[in-house]
């Protein structure tokens, strides 16, 4: 019995010690913002991808890399844009470049765009919730 317990403990400690600590990406998550014309949009950010969901334009995707306070986004047509992260906190972040500045706030509702795209009913539900949030923020 003691040998089994020692063996299990050894395996557990071995697995825990092998875990690579990936630095936390504070940008990951779901955010919302407004264009200068007050139209609502959301950003869903994974470790390498930003999905823009705009109430008037629809969905667009951007690859991104972060280098310190610089955020480099690339469109599917390989157009690059370099942004400066002016502020990055748990609930807010600000991006700017020579043309514009955007303020984003974290969406506090549980949602996951990246999981919903693999489930047609989940994606329909996700789109409905987006419409609800859009209407809520217009008030």
Rosetta constraint file for C-alpha pairs under 8 A:
AtomPair CA 1 CA 5 HARMONIC 6.30 0.50
AtomPair CA 2 CA 6 HARMONIC 6.10 0.50
AtomPair CA 3 CA 7 HARMONIC 6.03 0.50
AtomPair CA 4 CA 8 HARMONIC 6.12 0.50
AtomPair CA 5 CA 9 HARMONIC 6.04 0.50
AtomPair CA 6 CA 10 HARMONIC 6.02 0.50
AtomPair CA 7 CA 11 HARMONIC 6.22 0.50
AtomPair CA 8 CA 12 HARMONIC 6.12 0.50
AtomPair CA 9 CA 13 HARMONIC 6.14 0.50
AtomPair CA 10 CA 14 HARMONIC 6.02 0.50
AtomPair CA 11 CA 15 HARMONIC 6.14 0.50
AtomPair CA 12 CA 16 HARMONIC 6.18 0.50
AtomPair CA 13 CA 17 HARMONIC 6.04 0.50
AtomPair CA 14 CA 18 HARMONIC 6.21 0.50
AtomPair CA 15 CA 19 HARMONIC 6.47 0.50
AtomPair CA 25 CA 47 HARMONIC 7.11 0.50
AtomPair CA 26 CA 88 HARMONIC 7.52 0.50
AtomPair CA 26 CA 89 HARMONIC 7.61 0.50
AtomPair CA 26 CA 90 HARMONIC 7.02 0.50
AtomPair CA 27 CA 45 HARMONIC 6.57 0.50
AtomPair CA 27 CA 46 HARMONIC 7.90 0.50
AtomPair CA 27 CA 88 HARMONIC 7.88 0.50
AtomPair CA 28 CA 44 HARMONIC 7.53 0.50
AtomPair CA 28 CA 45 HARMONIC 4.78 0.50
AtomPair CA 28 CA 46 HARMONIC 5.10 0.50
AtomPair CA 28 CA 47 HARMONIC 6.39 0.50
AtomPair CA 29 CA 44 HARMONIC 5.87 0.50
AtomPair CA 29 CA 45 HARMONIC 5.26 0.50
AtomPair CA 29 CA 46 HARMONIC 6.75 0.50
AtomPair CA 29 CA 106 HARMONIC 7.49 0.50
AtomPair CA 30 CA 42 HARMONIC 7.12 0.50
AtomPair CA 30 CA 43 HARMONIC 5.78 0.50
AtomPair CA 30 CA 44 HARMONIC 4.58 0.50
AtomPair CA 30 CA 45 HARMONIC 6.32 0.50
AtomPair CA 30 CA 106 HARMONIC 5.87 0.50
AtomPair CA 30 CA 107 HARMONIC 5.46 0.50
AtomPair CA 30 CA 111 HARMONIC 7.80 0.50
AtomPair CA 30 CA 112 HARMONIC 7.90 0.50
AtomPair CA 31 CA 42 HARMONIC 5.50 0.50
AtomPair CA 31 CA 43 HARMONIC 5.04 0.50
AtomPair CA 31 CA 44 HARMONIC 6.43 0.50
AtomPair CA 31 CA 104 HARMONIC 5.90 0.50
AtomPair CA 31 CA 105 HARMONIC 5.32 0.50
AtomPair CA 31 CA 106 HARMONIC 4.31 0.50
AtomPair CA 31 CA 107 HARMONIC 5.14 0.50
AtomPair CA 32 CA 40 HARMONIC 7.38 0.50
AtomPair CA 32 CA 41 HARMONIC 5.72 0.50
AtomPair CA 32 CA 42 HARMONIC 4.15 0.50
AtomPair CA 32 CA 43 HARMONIC 6.04 0.50
AtomPair CA 32 CA 104 HARMONIC 5.38 0.50
AtomPair CA 32 CA 105 HARMONIC 5.45 0.50
AtomPair CA 32 CA 106 HARMONIC 6.43 0.50
AtomPair CA 32 CA 107 HARMONIC 6.47 0.50
AtomPair CA 33 CA 40 HARMONIC 6.09 0.50
AtomPair CA 33 CA 41 HARMONIC 5.57 0.50
AtomPair CA 33 CA 42 HARMONIC 6.22 0.50
AtomPair CA 33 CA 102 HARMONIC 7.31 0.50
AtomPair CA 33 CA 103 HARMONIC 6.16 0.50
AtomPair CA 33 CA 104 HARMONIC 4.89 0.50
AtomPair CA 33 CA 105 HARMONIC 6.65 0.50
AtomPair CA 34 CA 38 HARMONIC 5.26 0.50
AtomPair CA 34 CA 39 HARMONIC 5.44 0.50
AtomPair CA 34 CA 40 HARMONIC 4.70 0.50
AtomPair CA 34 CA 41 HARMONIC 6.08 0.50
AtomPair CA 34 CA 102 HARMONIC 7.96 0.50
AtomPair CA 34 CA 103 HARMONIC 7.88 0.50
AtomPair CA 35 CA 39 HARMONIC 5.33 0.50
AtomPair CA 35 CA 40 HARMONIC 6.65 0.50
AtomPair CA 35 CA 41 HARMONIC 7.69 0.50
AtomPair CA 39 CA 54 HARMONIC 7.81 0.50
AtomPair CA 39 CA 55 HARMONIC 6.76 0.50
AtomPair CA 39 CA 56 HARMONIC 7.49 0.50
AtomPair CA 40 CA 54 HARMONIC 6.42 0.50
AtomPair CA 40 CA 55 HARMONIC 5.89 0.50
AtomPair CA 40 CA 134 HARMONIC 6.07 0.50
AtomPair CA 40 CA 137 HARMONIC 7.35 0.50
AtomPair CA 40 CA 138 HARMONIC 7.80 0.50
AtomPair CA 41 CA 52 HARMONIC 7.06 0.50
AtomPair CA 41 CA 53 HARMONIC 5.51 0.50
AtomPair CA 41 CA 54 HARMONIC 4.22 0.50
AtomPair CA 41 CA 55 HARMONIC 5.84 0.50
AtomPair CA 41 CA 134 HARMONIC 7.74 0.50
AtomPair CA 42 CA 52 HARMONIC 5.87 0.50
AtomPair CA 42 CA 53 HARMONIC 5.12 0.50
AtomPair CA 42 CA 54 HARMONIC 6.44 0.50
AtomPair CA 43 CA 50 HARMONIC 6.40 0.50
AtomPair CA 43 CA 51 HARMONIC 5.50 0.50
AtomPair CA 43 CA 52 HARMONIC 4.76 0.50
AtomPair CA 43 CA 53 HARMONIC 6.31 0.50
AtomPair CA 44 CA 50 HARMONIC 5.70 0.50
AtomPair CA 44 CA 51 HARMONIC 5.07 0.50
AtomPair CA 44 CA 52 HARMONIC 6.74 0.50
AtomPair CA 44 CA 112 HARMONIC 7.91 0.50
AtomPair CA 44 CA 113 HARMONIC 6.72 0.50
AtomPair CA 45 CA 49 HARMONIC 5.81 0.50
AtomPair CA 45 CA 50 HARMONIC 4.55 0.50
AtomPair CA 45 CA 51 HARMONIC 6.43 0.50
AtomPair CA 46 CA 50 HARMONIC 6.51 0.50
AtomPair CA 48 CA 63 HARMONIC 5.78 0.50
AtomPair CA 48 CA 64 HARMONIC 5.44 0.50
AtomPair CA 48 CA 65 HARMONIC 6.59 0.50
AtomPair CA 49 CA 61 HARMONIC 7.03 0.50
AtomPair CA 49 CA 62 HARMONIC 5.80 0.50
AtomPair CA 49 CA 63 HARMONIC 4.64 0.50
AtomPair CA 49 CA 64 HARMONIC 5.88 0.50
AtomPair CA 50 CA 61 HARMONIC 5.77 0.50
AtomPair CA 50 CA 62 HARMONIC 5.11 0.50
AtomPair CA 50 CA 63 HARMONIC 6.22 0.50
AtomPair CA 50 CA 64 HARMONIC 6.95 0.50
AtomPair CA 51 CA 59 HARMONIC 6.79 0.50
AtomPair CA 51 CA 60 HARMONIC 5.81 0.50
AtomPair CA 51 CA 61 HARMONIC 4.53 0.50
AtomPair CA 51 CA 62 HARMONIC 6.39 0.50
AtomPair CA 52 CA 58 HARMONIC 7.84 0.50
AtomPair CA 52 CA 59 HARMONIC 5.49 0.50
AtomPair CA 52 CA 60 HARMONIC 5.11 0.50
AtomPair CA 52 CA 61 HARMONIC 6.11 0.50
AtomPair CA 52 CA 62 HARMONIC 7.94 0.50
AtomPair CA 53 CA 57 HARMONIC 7.69 0.50
AtomPair CA 53 CA 58 HARMONIC 5.49 0.50
AtomPair CA 53 CA 59 HARMONIC 4.47 0.50
AtomPair CA 53 CA 60 HARMONIC 6.66 0.50
AtomPair CA 54 CA 58 HARMONIC 4.95 0.50
AtomPair CA 54 CA 59 HARMONIC 6.30 0.50
AtomPair CA 55 CA 131 HARMONIC 7.88 0.50
AtomPair CA 55 CA 134 HARMONIC 7.16 0.50
AtomPair CA 61 CA 75 HARMONIC 6.81 0.50
AtomPair CA 61 CA 76 HARMONIC 7.40 0.50
AtomPair CA 62 CA 73 HARMONIC 5.99 0.50
AtomPair CA 62 CA 74 HARMONIC 5.39 0.50
AtomPair CA 62 CA 75 HARMONIC 4.91 0.50
AtomPair CA 62 CA 76 HARMONIC 6.85 0.50
AtomPair CA 63 CA 73 HARMONIC 5.64 0.50
AtomPair CA 63 CA 74 HARMONIC 5.14 0.50
AtomPair CA 63 CA 75 HARMONIC 6.61 0.50
AtomPair CA 63 CA 76 HARMONIC 7.96 0.50
AtomPair CA 64 CA 71 HARMONIC 6.75 0.50
AtomPair CA 64 CA 72 HARMONIC 5.42 0.50
AtomPair CA 64 CA 73 HARMONIC 4.35 0.50
AtomPair CA 64 CA 74 HARMONIC 6.17 0.50
AtomPair CA 65 CA 71 HARMONIC 5.87 0.50
AtomPair CA 65 CA 72 HARMONIC 5.28 0.50
AtomPair CA 65 CA 73 HARMONIC 6.71 0.50
AtomPair CA 66 CA 70 HARMONIC 5.80 0.50
AtomPair CA 66 CA 71 HARMONIC 4.60 0.50
AtomPair CA 66 CA 72 HARMONIC 6.32 0.50
AtomPair CA 67 CA 71 HARMONIC 6.34 0.50
AtomPair CA 67 CA 72 HARMONIC 7.89 0.50
AtomPair CA 69 CA 84 HARMONIC 5.76 0.50
AtomPair CA 69 CA 85 HARMONIC 4.98 0.50
AtomPair CA 69 CA 86 HARMONIC 7.30 0.50
AtomPair CA 70 CA 82 HARMONIC 6.65 0.50
AtomPair CA 70 CA 83 HARMONIC 5.67 0.50
AtomPair CA 70 CA 84 HARMONIC 4.73 0.50
AtomPair CA 70 CA 85 HARMONIC 5.97 0.50
AtomPair CA 71 CA 82 HARMONIC 5.79 0.50
AtomPair CA 71 CA 83 HARMONIC 5.00 0.50
AtomPair CA 71 CA 84 HARMONIC 6.15 0.50
AtomPair CA 71 CA 85 HARMONIC 6.82 0.50
AtomPair CA 72 CA 80 HARMONIC 6.72 0.50
AtomPair CA 72 CA 81 HARMONIC 5.69 0.50
AtomPair CA 72 CA 82 HARMONIC 4.51 0.50
AtomPair CA 72 CA 83 HARMONIC 6.18 0.50
AtomPair CA 73 CA 80 HARMONIC 5.57 0.50
AtomPair CA 73 CA 81 HARMONIC 5.32 0.50
AtomPair CA 73 CA 82 HARMONIC 6.50 0.50
AtomPair CA 73 CA 83 HARMONIC 7.83 0.50
AtomPair CA 74 CA 78 HARMONIC 5.50 0.50
AtomPair CA 74 CA 79 HARMONIC 5.41 0.50
AtomPair CA 74 CA 80 HARMONIC 4.47 0.50
AtomPair CA 74 CA 81 HARMONIC 6.57 0.50
AtomPair CA 75 CA 79 HARMONIC 5.24 0.50
AtomPair CA 75 CA 80 HARMONIC 6.69 0.50
AtomPair CA 82 CA 97 HARMONIC 6.84 0.50
AtomPair CA 83 CA 95 HARMONIC 6.05 0.50
AtomPair CA 83 CA 96 HARMONIC 5.42 0.50
AtomPair CA 83 CA 97 HARMONIC 4.99 0.50
AtomPair CA 84 CA 95 HARMONIC 5.56 0.50
AtomPair CA 84 CA 96 HARMONIC 5.27 0.50
AtomPair CA 84 CA 97 HARMONIC 6.12 0.50
AtomPair CA 85 CA 93 HARMONIC 7.33 0.50
AtomPair CA 85 CA 94 HARMONIC 5.90 0.50
AtomPair CA 85 CA 95 HARMONIC 4.83 0.50
AtomPair CA 85 CA 96 HARMONIC 6.78 0.50
AtomPair CA 86 CA 93 HARMONIC 7.39 0.50
AtomPair CA 86 CA 94 HARMONIC 5.38 0.50
AtomPair CA 86 CA 95 HARMONIC 5.96 0.50
AtomPair CA 86 CA 96 HARMONIC 7.08 0.50
AtomPair CA 87 CA 92 HARMONIC 7.55 0.50
AtomPair CA 87 CA 93 HARMONIC 5.10 0.50
AtomPair CA 87 CA 94 HARMONIC 5.14 0.50
AtomPair CA 87 CA 95 HARMONIC 7.56 0.50
AtomPair CA 88 CA 92 HARMONIC 6.16 0.50
AtomPair CA 88 CA 93 HARMONIC 4.34 0.50
AtomPair CA 88 CA 94 HARMONIC 6.69 0.50
AtomPair CA 89 CA 93 HARMONIC 6.02 0.50
AtomPair CA 90 CA 106 HARMONIC 7.67 0.50
AtomPair CA 91 CA 105 HARMONIC 5.65 0.50
AtomPair CA 91 CA 106 HARMONIC 4.95 0.50
AtomPair CA 92 CA 103 HARMONIC 7.35 0.50
AtomPair CA 92 CA 104 HARMONIC 5.54 0.50
AtomPair CA 92 CA 105 HARMONIC 4.50 0.50
AtomPair CA 92 CA 106 HARMONIC 6.07 0.50
AtomPair CA 93 CA 103 HARMONIC 6.07 0.50
AtomPair CA 93 CA 104 HARMONIC 5.33 0.50
AtomPair CA 93 CA 105 HARMONIC 6.71 0.50
AtomPair CA 94 CA 101 HARMONIC 7.08 0.50
AtomPair CA 94 CA 102 HARMONIC 5.66 0.50
AtomPair CA 94 CA 103 HARMONIC 4.60 0.50
AtomPair CA 94 CA 104 HARMONIC 6.22 0.50
AtomPair CA 95 CA 101 HARMONIC 5.66 0.50
AtomPair CA 95 CA 102 HARMONIC 5.24 0.50
AtomPair CA 95 CA 103 HARMONIC 6.65 0.50
AtomPair CA 96 CA 100 HARMONIC 5.62 0.50
AtomPair CA 96 CA 101 HARMONIC 4.08 0.50
AtomPair CA 96 CA 102 HARMONIC 6.22 0.50
AtomPair CA 97 CA 101 HARMONIC 6.55 0.50
AtomPair CA 111 CA 126 HARMONIC 7.47 0.50
AtomPair CA 112 CA 116 HARMONIC 6.28 0.50
AtomPair CA 113 CA 117 HARMONIC 6.45 0.50
AtomPair CA 113 CA 123 HARMONIC 7.67 0.50
AtomPair CA 113 CA 126 HARMONIC 7.13 0.50
AtomPair CA 114 CA 118 HARMONIC 7.75 0.50
AtomPair CA 115 CA 119 HARMONIC 7.41 0.50
AtomPair CA 116 CA 120 HARMONIC 7.30 0.50
AtomPair CA 116 CA 122 HARMONIC 4.90 0.50
AtomPair CA 116 CA 123 HARMONIC 4.68 0.50
AtomPair CA 116 CA 126 HARMONIC 6.81 0.50
AtomPair CA 117 CA 122 HARMONIC 7.34 0.50
AtomPair CA 117 CA 123 HARMONIC 5.55 0.50
AtomPair CA 118 CA 122 HARMONIC 7.89 0.50
AtomPair CA 118 CA 123 HARMONIC 7.69 0.50
AtomPair CA 119 CA 123 HARMONIC 6.01 0.50
AtomPair CA 120 CA 124 HARMONIC 6.26 0.50
AtomPair CA 121 CA 125 HARMONIC 6.19 0.50
AtomPair CA 122 CA 126 HARMONIC 6.04 0.50
AtomPair CA 123 CA 127 HARMONIC 6.16 0.50
AtomPair CA 124 CA 128 HARMONIC 6.28 0.50
AtomPair CA 125 CA 129 HARMONIC 6.23 0.50
AtomPair CA 126 CA 130 HARMONIC 6.23 0.50
AtomPair CA 127 CA 131 HARMONIC 6.32 0.50
AtomPair CA 128 CA 132 HARMONIC 6.32 0.50
AtomPair CA 129 CA 133 HARMONIC 6.22 0.50
AtomPair CA 130 CA 134 HARMONIC 6.12 0.50
AtomPair CA 131 CA 135 HARMONIC 6.27 0.50
AtomPair CA 132 CA 136 HARMONIC 6.15 0.50
AtomPair CA 133 CA 137 HARMONIC 6.17 0.50
AtomPair CA 134 CA 138 HARMONIC 6.40 0.50
AtomPair CA 135 CA 139 HARMONIC 6.88 0.50
